[in-house]
Amino acid sequence: MTALLIGCLSVLFAADAFSQDKPFPVLAGPYLGQRPPGVAPEVFAPGILSRYSMLHGKLVFSPDGLEAFWTCNAAPVQSRWTTRQPPQGTWTTPEPALFSIEYVENSMAYSADGKRLYFHSRRPLQGTGAPKDKDIWYRERTSEGWRDPVPVGPPVDLSTTDESAPYLAADGTLFFTRQESTGAHGAPGHGAAQIDIYYSEWKNGAYAEPVRMGPEINSEYPEIDPVIAPDKNYLLFTSARPGGYSRMMNLYVSYRTADGRWTPAQCLSRTFGIDNIWFPSLSADGAYLFFCGGYPTDKGYADSRYYWVDAKIIESLRPFKGDPGQQLEINQEEKNGNELQPPDKVMDAAGIRAGLVIGEVGSGKGRYAVYLARRVGPEGKIYANDIDEKSLAFLKDRCHKQGFVNIETVLGTTDDPLFPKGKLDMVFMTWVYHHLEHPVTLLRNLVPSLKPGGTVVIVDPDPVKNKGGKSPENRSPDRIRREAGEAGFEVVRIETFLKLDNLYVLKVHGQDD
């Protein structure tokens, strides 16, 4: 009761301090009826939400877009607010939300289905009493509103640490900040505390043991407010680490690569040109990024603003070493192979261009995969297949070191690369076909992976050009035609410009582009 009374008094004080004579405007449509932003941040709902409190807390919208919460965490006046838009109606005048100020309840985050609302709180586990360490709680939505709060509990919530700033991926994985009383590193202003980002996967109806994220994201300085993209392709967070744009808090992003690793964090505050960014959030569909920005003054956070921006800007900044002028790291063996099969000439002849999704059979350690990835660019993708796990492990490490995020390795069998069904514009193989024990079987197994009109490109030694070489292994153009026909393909083109090899383009028989 004491906590509720204190919370209500604070909200009433805030409403009295910030209310204006003008009534709440008539607003209808998604996101308070505001015009969507472009790829440069814009102030969100200027002059509207700031009527009710200083803006220094997270702004979140429900997945159905019909409810919003925002908070002010700036002393001495703190407040929590909510507004709703009934179907075919207009947004309601903001009113105090159901979160306790005494227990520092903040950082709201919806589950993907909108049925749970997560937040952090210093609420005692028995429900009343003095504030305790921060834990993550949630409320469940019913037809009558939100139920009483429930702690997430162990192994996420621990009695010896602070857990805060929850955020959920579409699959239920929970990302959060954990502050330990002691840790391997100190952080300025936090004593001996270690403040890092963790995640806990949702498995069999419960949260698994949390995992601390790696050095690409966590540092000796505080990392807080994690925001995961719905598909977990990137992670946003704020940090006071040195080297950022702002002298206070900065917004950072780390991208998940195709092999599940994370790229070193890069500062988004510098891109946006906005000081002291806190409290990021994403719309449920990942289309828009919201955040709070602005330095405090002698009036506190009275000049702080909510911003929003088209989240396409985030993907456009994804690190990708794919520009044609970049020098790739290759060894002497690869260099020798490339002299006989110049990658650019081969890819030109094969019709490989930006945006294609390609499966490479027998990628090995990635001699051609990195060139294919560079050519298709960040909008395309390479599924790099091999039957040798060690070679694929080498390729994964190579991609990580060289910054390729559009290569995904696939361990296959001798007769089936196990590419995803219906995803490929092209299957490519070089110096592989003549080693196949059952080429017809493998070709047949490629058909389900191809999109309609997809092609298979084979670069393989020509027996005539290789006189004195390993001619028994080499398959003649006639033989390749015959085997392709048995597998349901037809050879539509043969290029003979290479010194020792031919390039064959196959299509499924009877299919047009």
C-alpha positions as CSV (number, residue, x, y, z in Angstrom):
1,M,0.0,0.0,0.0
2,T,2.9,2.4,0.9
3,A,4.5,1.7,-2.5
4,L,1.2,2.3,-4.3
5,L,0.6,5.6,-2.4
6,I,4.1,6.9,-3.1
7,G,3.8,6.0,-6.8
8,C,0.4,7.7,-7.1
9,L,1.7,10.9,-5.4
10,S,4.7,11.0,-7.7
11,V,2.5,10.6,-10.8
12,L,0.1,13.3,-9.6
13,F,3.0,15.6,-8.9
14,A,4.4,14.9,-12.3
15,A,1.0,15.5,-14.0
16,D,0.6,18.7,-12.2
17,A,4.1,19.8,-13.1
18,F,3.8,19.0,-16.8
19,S,0.1,19.2,-17.7
20,Q,-0.9,21.9,-20.2
21,D,-4.2,23.8,-20.8
22,K,-4.5,22.3,-24.2
23,P,-6.3,18.9,-24.3
24,F,-4.6,15.8,-25.6
25,P,-4.8,16.0,-29.4
26,V,-7.0,13.7,-31.5
27,L,-4.6,11.0,-32.7
28,A,-5.5,7.9,-34.8
29,G,-3.4,5.3,-36.5
30,P,-0.2,3.4,-35.8
31,Y,2.3,5.0,-33.4
32,L,0.0,7.8,-32.3
33,G,-0.8,8.6,-35.9
34,Q,2.7,10.0,-36.5
35,R,4.2,10.1,-40.0
36,P,6.8,7.3,-40.3
37,P,10.4,8.5,-40.3
38,G,13.1,7.9,-42.9
39,V,16.6,6.7,-42.2
40,A,17.6,9.8,-40.3
41,P,16.2,10.1,-36.7
42,E,13.2,12.3,-36.2
43,V,11.7,13.6,-32.9
44,F,8.7,11.3,-32.1
45,A,5.4,13.0,-31.4
46,P,7.0,16.4,-30.7
47,G,5.3,18.4,-27.9
48,I,2.8,15.6,-27.1
49,L,4.3,13.1,-24.6
50,S,6.5,15.8,-23.0
51,R,3.3,17.4,-21.7
52,Y,3.1,14.7,-19.0
53,S,6.7,14.2,-17.8
54,M,10.3,14.6,-18.6
55,L,11.2,12.0,-21.2
56,H,13.9,9.8,-19.8
57,G,12.8,6.2,-20.0
58,K,11.8,3.5,-22.4
59,L,8.9,4.0,-24.9
60,V,7.3,0.7,-26.1
61,F,4.3,-0.2,-28.3
62,S,2.4,-3.4,-28.0
63,P,2.7,-5.9,-30.9
64,D,-0.9,-5.0,-32.1
65,G,0.0,-1.3,-32.0
66,L,-2.9,-0.4,-29.7
67,E,-1.1,0.3,-26.5
68,A,2.0,2.3,-25.5
69,F,3.9,2.7,-22.2
70,W,6.6,5.2,-21.4
71,T,8.4,6.3,-18.3
72,C,10.4,9.1,-16.7
73,N,13.2,7.9,-14.4
74,A,14.7,11.4,-13.8
75,A,14.7,12.5,-10.2
76,P,13.1,14.2,-8.3
77,V,9.8,13.6,-10.2
78,Q,9.3,10.1,-11.7
79,S,6.3,8.8,-13.5
80,R,5.0,6.0,-15.7
81,W,2.4,6.5,-18.4
82,T,0.2,4.6,-20.8
83,T,-2.2,5.3,-23.6
84,R,-4.4,3.1,-25.8
85,Q,-6.2,3.2,-29.1
86,P,-9.4,1.2,-29.2
87,P,-10.1,-0.5,-32.5
88,Q,-11.4,2.1,-35.0
89,G,-10.9,4.7,-32.3
90,T,-8.4,7.4,-31.3
91,W,-5.6,7.3,-28.7
92,T,-6.8,8.0,-25.2
93,T,-5.5,10.8,-23.0
94,P,-2.4,9.4,-21.2
95,E,-2.9,8.1,-17.7
96,P,-0.7,6.8,-14.9
97,A,0.5,3.2,-15.7
98,L,0.4,0.3,-13.3
99,F,4.1,0.2,-12.5
100,S,5.5,1.1,-9.1
101,I,7.9,4.0,-8.7
102,E,9.0,3.0,-5.2
103,Y,10.2,-0.3,-6.6
104,V,11.8,1.4,-9.6
105,E,9.8,-0.6,-12.2
106,N,10.9,0.2,-15.7
107,S,12.2,-1.1,-19.0
108,M,8.9,-2.6,-20.2
109,A,9.1,-5.2,-23.0
110,Y,6.3,-7.2,-24.7
111,S,6.5,-10.9,-25.6
112,A,6.0,-11.4,-29.3
113,D,2.4,-12.4,-28.9
114,G,1.7,-9.4,-26.6
115,K,0.4,-11.6,-23.8
116,R,3.2,-10.8,-21.4
117,L,4.7,-7.5,-20.4
118,Y,8.2,-7.9,-18.9
119,F,9.9,-5.2,-16.7
120,H,12.5,-5.0,-13.9
121,S,11.6,-4.2,-10.4
122,R,12.9,-4.0,-6.8
123,R,9.6,-5.5,-5.6
124,P,10.0,-8.0,-2.7
125,L,9.2,-11.5,-3.7
126,Q,6.4,-11.6,-1.1
127,G,4.8,-8.6,-2.7
128,T,5.2,-5.9,0.0
129,G,8.0,-4.5,2.1
130,A,11.2,-2.6,1.5
131,P,12.8,-2.6,-2.0
132,K,15.3,-5.4,-2.7
133,D,17.8,-6.1,-5.5
134,K,16.4,-5.8,-9.1
135,D,14.8,-8.8,-10.6
136,I,12.9,-9.4,-13.9
137,W,9.1,-9.7,-13.5
138,Y,6.2,-10.0,-15.9
139,R,2.4,-9.4,-16.0
140,E,0.1,-11.6,-18.1
141,R,-2.7,-10.0,-20.1
142,T,-6.3,-11.2,-19.6
143,S,-9.6,-10.1,-21.1
144,E,-9.9,-7.8,-18.0
145,G,-6.4,-6.3,-18.1
146,W,-3.0,-7.1,-16.7
147,R,-2.6,-9.6,-13.9
148,D,-0.5,-9.1,-10.8
149,P,3.3,-9.3,-11.4
150,V,5.2,-12.6,-11.3
151,P,9.0,-12.9,-10.9
152,V,10.8,-14.7,-13.7
153,G,12.8,-16.4,-11.0
154,P,16.0,-18.5,-11.2
155,P,18.2,-19.1,-13.1
156,V,17.6,-15.6,-14.6
157,D,16.9,-13.8,-11.3
158,L,19.6,-14.3,-8.6
159,S,19.5,-13.0,-5.0
160,T,23.2,-11.8,-5.3
161,T,22.9,-9.8,-8.5
162,D,20.7,-7.1,-10.2
163,E,18.9,-8.3,-13.3
164,S,17.3,-5.5,-15.4
165,A,16.3,-4.2,-18.8
166,P,14.6,-7.3,-20.2
167,Y,14.0,-7.7,-24.0
168,L,12.7,-10.6,-26.0
169,A,13.3,-12.1,-29.4
170,A,10.5,-13.5,-31.4
171,D,11.4,-17.1,-30.3
172,G,11.2,-16.1,-26.6
173,T,14.9,-15.8,-25.9
174,L,15.3,-13.3,-23.1
175,F,18.1,-10.7,-23.2
176,F,18.9,-8.7,-20.1
177,T,21.5,-6.9,-18.1
178,R,23.1,-8.4,-15.0
179,Q,25.1,-6.3,-12.5
180,E,27.2,-8.3,-10.1
181,S,28.5,-6.9,-6.8
182,T,32.0,-8.0,-7.8
183,G,33.5,-9.0,-11.2
184,A,36.6,-9.4,-13.3
185,H,36.6,-5.8,-14.2
186,G,35.7,-2.5,-12.6
187,A,33.6,0.1,-14.3
188,P,33.9,3.8,-13.6
189,G,31.1,5.0,-11.3
190,H,30.1,1.4,-10.4
191,G,32.8,0.4,-7.9
192,A,33.8,-3.2,-8.4
193,A,30.6,-4.1,-10.2
194,Q,30.6,-5.9,-13.5
195,I,27.6,-4.9,-15.6
196,D,27.1,-7.1,-18.7
197,I,24.5,-8.4,-21.1
198,Y,23.3,-11.9,-20.9
199,Y,20.7,-14.0,-22.7
200,S,18.5,-17.0,-21.6
201,E,16.8,-19.3,-24.2
202,W,13.2,-20.4,-23.7
203,K,13.3,-24.2,-23.7
204,N,10.6,-26.7,-22.8
205,G,8.5,-24.0,-21.1
206,A,11.3,-22.5,-19.0
207,Y,14.3,-20.2,-19.2
208,A,17.7,-21.9,-19.5
209,E,20.8,-21.0,-17.7
210,P,21.8,-17.5,-18.8
211,V,24.9,-17.0,-21.0
212,R,27.1,-14.0,-20.7
213,M,27.7,-12.5,-24.2
214,G,31.3,-12.3,-25.5
215,P,33.8,-9.5,-25.8
216,E,32.4,-8.3,-29.0
217,I,29.6,-6.8,-26.9
218,N,30.6,-6.8,-23.2
219,S,33.6,-4.7,-22.0
220,E,35.0,-3.5,-18.7
221,Y,32.5,-0.7,-18.9
222,P,28.7,-1.0,-18.3
223,E,26.6,-2.4,-21.1
224,I,22.9,-2.0,-20.5
225,D,19.5,-1.8,-22.2
226,P,19.9,-4.7,-24.7
227,V,17.4,-4.7,-27.6
228,I,17.4,-7.8,-29.8
229,A,16.0,-7.8,-33.3
230,P,13.0,-10.1,-33.7
231,D,15.0,-12.6,-35.7
232,K,18.1,-12.1,-33.6
233,N,20.1,-10.7,-36.5
234,Y,21.5,-7.8,-34.5
235,L,21.7,-6.6,-30.9
236,L,21.4,-3.0,-29.8
237,F,22.6,-1.7,-26.4
238,T,23.9,1.4,-24.6
239,S,27.3,1.8,-23.0
240,A,29.4,4.5,-21.4
241,R,32.6,3.0,-22.8
242,P,35.2,5.4,-24.1
243,G,35.4,6.2,-27.8
244,G,31.8,6.9,-28.5
245,Y,30.1,10.0,-29.9
246,S,28.7,11.3,-26.7
247,R,30.5,12.0,-23.4
248,M,27.8,10.1,-21.6
249,M,25.8,7.2,-23.0
250,N,26.1,5.9,-26.6
251,L,24.0,3.5,-28.6
252,Y,25.9,0.5,-30.1
253,V,25.0,-2.4,-32.5
254,S,26.5,-5.8,-33.0
255,Y,25.4,-8.0,-35.9
256,R,25.0,-11.8,-35.7
257,T,26.9,-13.6,-38.5
258,A,25.7,-16.6,-40.5
259,D,27.7,-18.9,-38.2
260,G,26.1,-17.5,-35.0
261,R,28.9,-15.3,-33.9
262,W,28.7,-11.5,-33.3
263,T,30.6,-8.7,-34.9
264,P,32.5,-6.2,-32.8
265,A,30.1,-3.5,-31.6
266,Q,30.0,-0.2,-33.5
267,C,28.6,3.1,-32.4
268,L,25.3,4.2,-33.8
269,S,25.3,7.4,-31.9
270,R,28.0,8.7,-34.2
271,T,25.8,7.8,-37.2
272,F,22.8,9.5,-35.8
273,G,24.6,12.5,-34.4
274,I,22.6,12.5,-31.2
275,D,24.0,13.0,-27.7
276,N,23.4,10.8,-24.7
277,I,21.2,8.0,-26.2
278,W,19.4,5.8,-23.7
279,F,16.5,3.3,-23.6
280,P,16.3,1.9,-27.1
281,S,13.4,-0.2,-28.3
282,L,12.1,-1.7,-31.6
283,S,8.6,-1.9,-32.9
284,A,7.4,-5.6,-32.8
285,D,8.0,-6.0,-36.5
286,G,11.5,-4.6,-36.3
287,A,10.6,-1.7,-38.7
288,Y,11.3,1.2,-36.4
289,L,13.8,2.0,-33.7
290,F,12.8,4.3,-30.8
291,F,15.2,5.8,-28.3
292,C,15.6,8.7,-25.8
293,G,18.3,11.3,-26.4
294,G,19.6,14.6,-25.0
295,Y,21.9,15.8,-22.2
296,P,20.5,16.8,-18.8
297,T,20.6,20.5,-17.9
298,D,20.0,22.4,-14.7
299,K,16.3,21.5,-15.3
300,G,17.1,17.8,-15.3
301,Y,16.0,16.0,-18.5
302,A,13.4,18.7,-19.5
303,D,15.1,19.0,-22.9
304,S,15.3,15.2,-23.6
305,R,13.3,13.9,-26.5
306,Y,12.0,10.6,-27.9
307,Y,13.3,9.8,-31.4
308,W,12.4,7.2,-34.0
309,V,14.1,6.1,-37.2
310,D,13.5,3.5,-39.9
311,A,15.4,0.4,-38.8
312,K,16.6,-0.1,-42.4
313,I,19.5,2.2,-41.4
314,I,20.7,-0.5,-39.0
315,E,21.0,-3.2,-41.7
316,S,22.6,-0.8,-44.1
317,L,25.5,-0.4,-41.6
318,R,26.1,-4.1,-41.3
319,P,29.8,-4.7,-41.7
320,F,30.5,-6.5,-45.0
321,K,33.9,-6.8,-46.7
322,G,32.3,-7.1,-50.1
323,D,33.4,-4.1,-52.1
324,P,35.2,-5.1,-55.4
325,G,38.3,-3.2,-54.5
326,Q,39.0,-5.1,-51.3
327,Q,42.0,-7.4,-51.2
328,L,41.0,-10.8,-50.0
329,E,43.3,-12.9,-47.8
330,I,44.3,-16.0,-49.8
331,N,47.1,-18.5,-49.6
332,Q,49.5,-19.6,-52.4
333,E,47.5,-22.7,-53.3
334,E,44.3,-20.6,-53.7
335,K,46.3,-18.1,-55.7
336,N,47.5,-20.8,-58.1
337,G,43.9,-22.0,-58.5
338,N,42.6,-18.5,-59.2
339,E,45.1,-18.1,-62.0
340,L,43.6,-21.0,-63.8
341,Q,40.0,-20.0,-62.9
342,P,39.9,-16.2,-62.5
343,P,37.0,-15.7,-60.1
344,D,35.7,-12.5,-61.7
345,K,35.7,-14.0,-65.2
346,V,34.1,-17.2,-64.0
347,M,31.4,-15.3,-62.1
348,D,30.7,-13.1,-65.0
349,A,30.2,-16.1,-67.3
350,A,28.0,-17.8,-64.7
351,G,25.8,-14.7,-64.4
352,I,26.5,-14.2,-60.7
353,R,25.3,-10.8,-59.5
354,A,24.3,-8.9,-56.4
355,G,21.4,-10.4,-54.4
356,L,21.6,-14.0,-55.5
357,V,21.3,-16.9,-53.1
358,I,23.8,-19.5,-54.1
359,G,24.7,-23.0,-52.8
360,E,28.3,-24.0,-53.4
361,V,29.0,-27.8,-53.5
362,G,32.4,-28.7,-52.1
363,S,33.4,-25.3,-50.8
364,G,36.3,-26.7,-48.8
365,K,38.1,-23.9,-47.0
366,G,36.4,-21.2,-49.0
367,R,38.6,-20.5,-52.0
368,Y,35.6,-19.5,-54.2
369,A,33.0,-19.0,-51.4
370,V,34.5,-15.6,-50.4
371,Y,34.5,-14.4,-53.9
372,L,30.9,-15.5,-54.4
373,A,29.9,-13.8,-51.1
374,R,31.6,-10.6,-52.2
375,R,29.8,-10.6,-55.6
376,V,26.3,-11.3,-54.2
377,G,26.7,-8.7,-51.5
378,P,24.9,-8.2,-48.2
379,E,21.5,-8.7,-49.9
380,G,22.6,-12.2,-51.2
381,K,23.7,-15.3,-49.4
382,I,26.1,-18.3,-49.9
383,Y,25.4,-21.7,-48.5
384,A,28.8,-23.3,-48.4
385,N,28.6,-27.1,-48.5
386,D,31.3,-29.7,-47.8
387,I,31.5,-33.2,-46.4
388,D,34.6,-32.4,-44.3
389,E,33.8,-30.8,-40.9
390,K,37.4,-29.5,-40.5
391,S,37.3,-27.6,-43.7
392,L,33.9,-26.0,-42.8
393,A,35.3,-25.1,-39.3
394,F,38.2,-23.4,-41.1
395,L,35.8,-21.5,-43.4
396,K,33.7,-20.4,-40.4
397,D,36.7,-18.9,-38.7
398,R,37.8,-17.3,-42.0
399,C,34.4,-15.6,-42.4
400,H,34.6,-14.3,-38.9
401,K,38.1,-12.9,-39.3
402,Q,37.4,-11.4,-42.8
403,G,34.0,-10.0,-41.9
404,F,31.8,-12.1,-44.2
405,V,28.3,-12.4,-42.6
406,N,26.5,-13.8,-45.7
407,I,28.1,-17.2,-45.7
408,E,26.5,-20.1,-44.0
409,T,28.2,-23.5,-43.9
410,V,26.3,-26.7,-44.6
411,L,27.6,-30.2,-43.8
412,G,26.3,-32.6,-46.4
413,T,26.8,-36.2,-47.5
414,T,28.6,-37.5,-50.6
415,D,25.3,-37.6,-52.6
416,D,23.3,-34.7,-51.1
417,P,24.6,-31.3,-50.1
418,L,21.5,-30.8,-47.9
419,F,20.8,-27.3,-49.1
420,P,17.6,-25.6,-47.8
421,K,14.6,-26.3,-50.0
422,G,13.4,-23.8,-52.5
423,K,15.9,-21.1,-51.5
424,L,18.6,-21.2,-54.2
425,D,18.9,-19.1,-57.4
426,M,22.0,-21.1,-58.4
427,V,24.1,-24.1,-57.4
428,F,27.8,-23.7,-58.1
429,M,30.7,-26.1,-58.1
430,T,34.3,-25.9,-59.3
431,W,36.7,-28.8,-59.6
432,V,34.2,-31.0,-57.8
433,Y,32.0,-32.7,-60.4
434,H,34.7,-35.2,-61.7
435,H,35.2,-36.4,-58.1
436,L,31.6,-37.3,-57.6
437,E,30.9,-41.1,-57.2
438,H,27.2,-40.7,-58.1
439,P,26.8,-37.5,-60.0
440,V,23.3,-38.3,-61.2
441,T,22.1,-38.8,-57.7
442,L,23.7,-35.6,-56.4
443,L,22.2,-33.6,-59.3
444,R,18.7,-35.0,-58.6
445,N,19.1,-34.0,-55.0
446,L,19.7,-30.4,-56.0
447,V,16.4,-30.0,-57.7
448,P,14.3,-29.4,-54.5
449,S,16.7,-26.7,-53.4
450,L,16.4,-24.6,-56.6
451,K,13.9,-21.8,-57.1
452,P,11.9,-22.0,-60.4
453,G,14.3,-21.1,-63.2
454,G,17.4,-21.7,-61.0
455,T,20.6,-22.9,-62.6
456,V,23.5,-25.3,-61.8
457,V,26.9,-24.1,-62.8
458,I,29.7,-26.6,-63.1
459,V,33.4,-25.7,-63.7
460,D,35.3,-28.8,-64.4
461,P,38.4,-30.0,-66.3
462,D,38.1,-30.7,-70.0
463,P,39.7,-34.0,-71.1
464,V,41.1,-32.6,-74.3
465,K,42.6,-29.5,-72.7
466,N,44.2,-31.8,-70.0
467,K,46.1,-34.2,-72.2
468,G,48.7,-35.9,-70.1
469,G,46.8,-35.0,-66.9
470,K,44.3,-37.0,-64.9
471,S,42.1,-37.5,-67.9
472,P,40.4,-40.7,-66.6
473,E,38.8,-38.6,-63.9
474,N,37.7,-35.9,-66.3
475,R,34.2,-36.1,-67.7
476,S,33.7,-35.1,-71.3
477,P,31.0,-32.6,-72.3
478,D,29.0,-35.4,-73.8
479,R,29.1,-37.4,-70.6
480,I,28.1,-34.4,-68.6
481,R,25.2,-33.8,-70.9
482,R,24.1,-37.4,-70.6
483,E,24.3,-37.4,-66.8
484,A,22.5,-34.1,-66.5
485,G,19.7,-35.5,-68.7
486,E,19.4,-38.6,-66.5
487,A,19.0,-36.2,-63.5
488,G,16.3,-34.1,-65.1
489,F,18.5,-31.3,-66.3
490,E,19.6,-30.0,-69.7
491,V,22.9,-28.3,-70.5
492,V,21.9,-24.9,-71.9
493,R,25.3,-23.4,-72.4
494,I,29.0,-24.4,-72.4
495,E,31.8,-21.8,-72.0
496,T,35.3,-22.8,-73.1
497,F,37.4,-19.7,-72.3
498,L,39.3,-21.2,-69.4
499,K,42.7,-22.8,-70.1
500,L,42.0,-26.2,-68.6
501,D,38.3,-26.2,-67.8
502,N,34.8,-25.8,-69.2
503,L,31.9,-24.0,-67.6
504,Y,28.6,-25.7,-67.9
505,V,25.2,-24.1,-67.2
506,L,22.4,-26.5,-66.4
507,K,18.6,-25.9,-66.0
508,V,15.9,-28.2,-64.9
509,H,14.4,-29.7,-68.1
510,G,11.4,-27.8,-69.3
511,Q,11.7,-24.9,-66.9
512,D,11.8,-21.3,-68.1
513,D,13.3,-18.4,-66.3
